[in-house]
Structure formats: C-alpha cells, structure tokens
Amino acid sequence: MLKKTISLMICLILLWPGLAYANEYRSVTLDQPSGLSVRPGDGGELFLRLTQPDSIMELMNDEEDEIWLLYELDWKINDGPWKFNK
C-alpha cells in the first residue's frame, strides 16, 4: 500500500507542471509618449504630464481589462551624466 501511495505521489508531482497554461494576453509594442510637461505644485512638488500617442489611447479604449502603463524616467543636469545610466 505504501508503494502505491508513493508511486501515485511521484506521478502527480511529475504531471503537475504539465497543467500550466500560457498567458492569453497578446504582446504589444508601445510608442513613446508624444510630450512631457512639468508644472510646479502648491507644496513644492512637481507634476508630470505625459501626452500619449493615439496608438496607446486606442489600445486603452479597445481593451476590456484594466491596463497598467509603467514608465521609467531618467534625467540629467546640464551636460552631466544620466541619473540611472549605471
């Protein structure tokens, strides 16, 4: 009985990874933002505004699910090095 239980456990362990499914979402290539504007806030903070190209806006309007867009901003002061260029 112990051998049957162990062999059943081994079979289940070997078959379990085969049940994984591929991601159904399609991969898209996004265009860069059209423009970036910065304005000061009342408390000394900076507000960034990105102007999105039409391709991103169409993608956001066409999709039924919620879409997250993440941007990485890099900067430099005058002719100095880029902040995140390491």
Kinemage of the C-alpha trace (Angstrom):
@kinemage 1
@onewidth
@group {chain A} dominant
@subgroup {mainchain}
@vectorlist {calphas} color= white
{ca met a 1} P 0.000 0.000 0.000
{ca leu a 2} L 2.865 2.342 0.802
{ca lys a 3} L 4.464 1.680 -2.588
{ca lys a 4} L 1.214 2.520 -4.378
{ca thr a 5} L 0.857 5.759 -2.434
{ca ile a 6} L 4.452 6.782 -3.132
{ca ser a 7} L 4.172 5.943 -6.834
{ca leu a 8} L 0.892 7.884 -7.052
{ca met a 9} L 2.540 10.891 -5.394
{ca ile a 10} L 5.503 10.719 -7.786
{ca cys a 11} L 3.156 10.542 -10.789
{ca leu a 12} L 1.179 13.535 -9.565
{ca ile a 13} L 4.350 15.532 -8.921
{ca leu a 14} L 5.620 14.771 -12.422
{ca leu a 15} L 2.289 15.600 -14.090
{ca trp a 16} L 1.550 18.798 -12.165
{ca pro a 17} L 3.846 21.153 -14.214
{ca gly a 18} L 2.136 19.983 -17.414
{ca leu a 19} L -1.082 21.643 -16.285
{ca ala a 20} L 0.349 25.152 -16.681
{ca tyr a 21} L -1.185 27.270 -19.417
{ca ala a 22} L 0.357 30.037 -21.492
{ca asn a 23} L -0.663 33.635 -20.988
{ca glu a 24} L -3.631 34.548 -23.171
{ca tyr a 25} L -2.758 38.221 -23.494
{ca arg a 26} L -1.162 39.416 -26.669
{ca ser a 27} L 2.116 41.250 -26.553
{ca val a 28} L 2.131 44.777 -27.931
{ca thr a 29} L 4.844 47.293 -28.693
{ca leu a 30} L 4.047 50.752 -27.399
{ca asp a 31} L 5.062 54.043 -28.971
{ca gln a 32} L 6.916 56.601 -26.914
{ca pro a 33} L 4.949 59.427 -25.260
{ca ser a 34} L 4.374 62.409 -27.545
{ca gly a 35} L 5.271 65.022 -24.990
{ca leu a 36} L 6.200 65.655 -21.382
{ca ser a 37} L 5.317 68.751 -19.419
{ca val a 38} L 6.219 69.630 -15.843
{ca arg a 39} L 4.487 72.161 -13.637
{ca pro a 40} L 5.086 73.110 -10.006
{ca gly a 41} L 2.537 72.330 -7.332
{ca asp a 42} L 1.472 74.400 -4.346
{ca gly a 43} L 3.583 72.392 -1.899
{ca gly a 44} L 6.807 72.498 -3.929
{ca glu a 45} L 6.186 69.181 -5.687
{ca leu a 46} L 6.418 68.674 -9.431
{ca phe a 47} L 3.548 67.341 -11.525
{ca leu a 48} L 4.498 65.401 -14.647
{ca arg a 49} L 2.070 65.167 -17.552
{ca leu a 50} L 2.664 62.749 -20.414
{ca thr a 51} L 0.880 63.272 -23.709
{ca gln a 52} L 0.098 59.822 -25.089
{ca pro a 53} L 0.153 58.992 -28.816
{ca asp a 54} L -3.050 57.830 -30.500
{ca ser a 55} L -1.863 54.200 -30.618
{ca ile a 56} L -1.750 53.968 -26.813
{ca met a 57} L -5.101 55.701 -26.440
{ca glu a 58} L -6.699 53.290 -28.948
{ca leu a 59} L -5.249 50.320 -27.070
{ca met a 60} L -6.605 51.614 -23.767
{ca asn a 61} L -10.069 52.207 -25.245
{ca asp a 62} L -10.223 48.847 -27.071
{ca glu a 63} L -9.262 46.611 -24.148
{ca glu a 64} L -11.894 45.304 -21.766
{ca asp a 65} L -9.467 44.709 -18.922
{ca glu a 66} L -7.632 47.301 -16.893
{ca ile a 67} L -4.287 48.293 -18.420
{ca trp a 68} L -1.235 49.424 -16.481
{ca leu a 69} L 1.425 51.533 -18.184
{ca leu a 70} L 4.704 51.905 -16.344
{ca tyr a 71} L 7.278 54.486 -17.382
{ca glu a 72} L 10.871 54.894 -16.285
{ca leu a 73} L 12.053 58.485 -16.260
{ca asp a 74} L 15.725 59.357 -16.464
{ca trp a 75} L 17.240 62.816 -16.157
{ca lys a 76} L 20.488 64.699 -16.190
{ca ile a 77} L 21.541 68.162 -15.109
{ca asn a 78} L 23.068 70.256 -17.909
{ca asp a 79} L 25.809 68.147 -19.560
{ca gly a 80} L 26.241 65.788 -16.600
{ca pro a 81} L 25.662 62.035 -16.597
{ca trp a 82} L 22.242 60.439 -16.748
{ca lys a 83} L 20.931 59.595 -13.272
{ca phe a 84} L 20.111 55.914 -13.959
{ca asn a 85} L 22.777 55.149 -16.566
{ca lys a 86} L 24.714 52.622 -14.490
